[in-house]
């Protein structure tokens, strides 16, 4: 694949929520339920990720890397519990980062990279 495809473009923020390039799909700003508990926020972010992956024909099984952003990185065990429940096909590589969010109440966000799998006949050529 030589083309780069951009979706969920927000001109105001100068960002693309989904970039499909070179067999990889980069997904940013996955949040959900910013007023909920930490568990609800992580589940909501994974829900958002699943919807975006589905829009480009992928699933959580295709995710190879996650950057997990926390308001309080000590809430990491809550995210790990959710990931154990949701990433049943295997866990992605992960980086966990503490940051300050601009949105009141937001405690968790994730960005992800997914890989498109080549068909066996394509991989052999």
C-alpha positions in Angstrom: 0.0 0.0 0.0 1.5 3.3 -1.1 -1.4 5.6 -0.4 -2.1 7.4 2.9 -5.7 7.7 3.9 -6.9 10.1 6.6 -10.3 9.9 8.3 -12.0 11.6 11.3 -10.1 14.8 10.3 -10.7 17.7 12.7 -9.5 20.9 11.0 -9.9 23.0 14.1 -7.3 20.8 15.9 -5.2 20.0 12.8 -5.5 16.3 13.5 -6.6 13.1 11.8 -8.2 10.5 14.1 -7.4 7.6 11.8 -4.4 7.5 9.4 -4.0 4.3 7.3 -0.5 4.1 5.9 1.9 1.4 4.8 -0.1 -1.5 6.2 -0.5 0.2 9.6 -3.4 2.1 11.0 -2.7 4.9 13.5 -5.7 5.8 15.7 -5.6 8.8 18.1 -7.8 10.4 20.8 -9.7 7.4 22.0 -11.7 8.5 25.0 -15.1 7.6 26.3 -17.3 8.5 29.3 -15.1 11.3 30.6 -17.2 11.8 33.7 -17.3 8.1 34.6 -15.1 6.0 36.9 -11.7 5.1 35.8 -12.9 1.6 34.7 -15.8 3.2 32.7 -13.3 5.6 31.1 -11.0 2.8 30.0 -13.9 0.7 28.7 -15.2 3.8 26.9 -11.8 4.5 25.3 -11.6 0.8 24.1 -15.2 1.1 22.8 -14.1 4.2 20.8 -11.0 2.3 19.5 -13.2 -0.7 18.5 -15.6 1.6 16.5 -12.7 3.3 14.7 -11.0 0.0 13.9 -14.3 -1.4 12.6 -14.6 1.6 10.3 -11.4 0.4 8.5 -12.1 -3.3 8.7 -10.0 -4.1 11.7 -10.6 -5.4 15.3 -8.8 -5.3 18.6 -6.9 -8.4 17.5 -5.1 -6.2 15.0 -3.8 -3.8 17.6 0.0 -4.1 18.0 0.8 -0.9 20.1 -1.1 1.3 22.6 0.0 4.5 24.2 -2.1 4.8 27.4 -2.3 8.3 28.8 -3.4 8.8 32.5 -4.1 11.7 34.7 -2.8 9.5 37.5 -0.5 6.7 36.3 -1.0 4.8 39.6 -4.5 3.9 38.2 -2.6 1.5 35.8 -4.0 -1.7 37.5 -7.5 -0.6 36.5 -6.5 -0.3 32.9 -4.7 -3.7 33.0 -7.9 -5.3 34.3 -9.9 -3.9 31.4 -7.2 -4.9 28.9 -7.2 -8.4 30.2 -11.0 -8.5 29.6 -11.0 -6.8 26.2 -7.8 -7.8 24.4 -8.6 -11.6 24.3 -6.7 -12.3 21.1 -3.4 -11.1 22.6 -2.1 -8.0 24.3 -0.5 -5.1 22.3 2.9 -3.6 23.2 2.2 -0.6 25.5 3.6 2.6 26.9 1.9 4.3 29.9 2.3 8.0 30.3 1.0 10.4 33.0 -0.2 13.8 31.6 -2.5 16.7 32.3 -5.7 16.7 30.2 -7.5 19.9 29.0 -10.9 18.3 29.6 -12.3 18.4 33.1 -12.9 14.9 34.5 -10.9 13.1 31.8 -8.5 10.6 33.4 -7.7 8.2 30.5 -7.1 8.3 26.8 -5.4 5.9 24.4 -3.8 6.0 21.0 -3.2 2.8 19.1 -1.4 1.3 16.1 -3.0 -1.6 14.3 -1.5 -3.8 11.5 -3.2 -4.9 8.4 -2.6 -8.6 7.8 -1.5 -9.7 4.4 -3.4 -12.4 2.6 -1.2 -15.6 2.3 -0.8 -15.2 -1.5 0.3 -11.6 -1.0 2.8 -12.5 1.7 4.4 -15.2 -0.5 5.1 -12.9 -3.4 
